[in-house]
Amino acid sequence: MIGKNMFINFSEIPGNNNLFLDFMYEFEKVEHFYKLNFRDEESYANVFKSISEKEISNNKKIVDIIDSQYKSHSPSEKTIENITLLKQKKTIAILTGQQLGLVGGPLYTVYKIFTAIKLCEYLKTKFTDFNFVPIFWLAGDDHDIEEISELKFVSKNNILNTIKYSDSEKETKHSVGNLQIDSSIENFYAEIKQSVRETEFSKELYNILDGVLTKDKTIVQSFHSLIFRIFDETGLIIFNPQDKEVKKLLKPIFTKELKDYHQHSASVLSVSANLDENYHTQVKVKPINLFMSDKTGRHLIEPTDNGFRLKGRRTKFSKEEMLKFVDEQPENFSANVLLRPICQDYLFPTGFYIAGPGEISYFAQAITLYKHFNVQQPFIYPRSSATIVEGNISKVLVKNNLSIKEMFLGTDELNSKVIHNILEENVETIFGKFTKSIDKNLSSLSNQLSIIDRSLEDVSNNSKSKIIHQIEILKSKAKKIEENKYEVALRQLDKARNNLYPNGNLQERELSIINFINKYGMDFFDWLYNELEIGEFEHQILEL
């Protein structure tokens, strides 16, 4: 069954690829891709020392930019202190980030942030010569509006509900972070209210959503508001890399990528070919890891014989023209998934990047770029992973003699198991055996009675037919009761599956925070902070 602080090895959960599993449990197999072993605490100090000794000229500029980004907020004293600490040479950033999503996206966004915060606190006790600050990178440069616009939660009818922001249907090639939320957000919000059960904490939920699902806010402002509301007291620094001043600081990275893309892509291709021999490549390698935005959208930069062009556009640029654009309009450039880590760790003294399974996979390809840009590589640290089991769901599992691991079974297999658990023998089997037995006994009785008098045989057979008929009536009633019992059990199972393994996927990858705020209020995050463990490197089962 389930129990407090239960952990499940990731190899027992469907869908985890071999590269991720070897990274987690047999690091020696993949060490040549990642270089730094997140489990090797004895090597931490050397990396921190290397970071602190490196001359970083951007420290004060970064702090000024962050201060500017916080002008419209009132950060906590702890956040202000952490921002100030970034000016000091012995400050190490524990960084994580996530693609923007309405109402925070899936639960794992929260787990990422808590991992960064708790890792900072742990490192402070172990490496007292250094400061550690958590930073959240708002990944708003992507242009897949459809991917970030779905919100999934369990409705008041225990059905997995997917609500879609209708503006996402408008195809866009622009970065989503700066897109303004339009009036269709009102229908999106109204559908949430119609779907959730009214509780003592619903007003608290709506108070939060009032500040997040607001017309004319940009997607990045909406996401920032939510993360700030939940995490500011912890000292989390929220950073928006789309800021024009940030892009100015990144000009050396953009310029080098354009000048030396041949060497960069050759390194990534070599690593990717090596990966493909035993694993898989998470990211399709492009010649240039850089996008440029214009009035038509955000376009991948591609090389030509004499310069560059934008993918999907006929316009071509000479090398000199493109480099001039970088110098004069850096805000129009953004990194792809492989170059983004370089940008992060060029700007910040990053000791650790908190990553999910997909990110861990693509870092195997990205690590090789660090030497080209002379940037200190951080440790890649797995985010905490969890499934939250509420009391009512736990009762369903106990009643049906199911374990959490069995929730990962296919629907048909799990349904069959539950039905089998209800009765060791079903009605059909029970009555089949009984009818066979009664038929045999009545036939024997009829034979014995016929010896006494032949007329008794007909009476006996007539009685036998009546008895069998009554048994069939009883069987029919029993089958209906059995079917109802199965129906209730399978309905409860659907409820459990929608909560624990929705859409055949881990809860953390599908469900949002909506249900939990609505049921438990903001205290949910205090509970989660206390319960979620780091350093176990397995999937955690949390009983709520």
Beta strands, then each sheet from edge to edge (+ up, - down):
strand 1: 6-8
strand 2: 91-99
strand 3: 131-139
strand 4: 150-154
strand 5: 160-164
strand 6: 237-239
strand 7: 290-294
strand 8: 297-303
strand 9: 307-310
strand 10: 316-318
strand 11: 333-335
strand 12: 350-355
strand 13: 379-382
strand 14: 385-389
strand 15: 539-543
sheet 1: 1+ 15- 14-
sheet 2: 6+ 3+ 2+ 12+ 13+
sheet 3: 4+ 5-
sheet 4: 10+ 9- 8+ 7- 11+
end
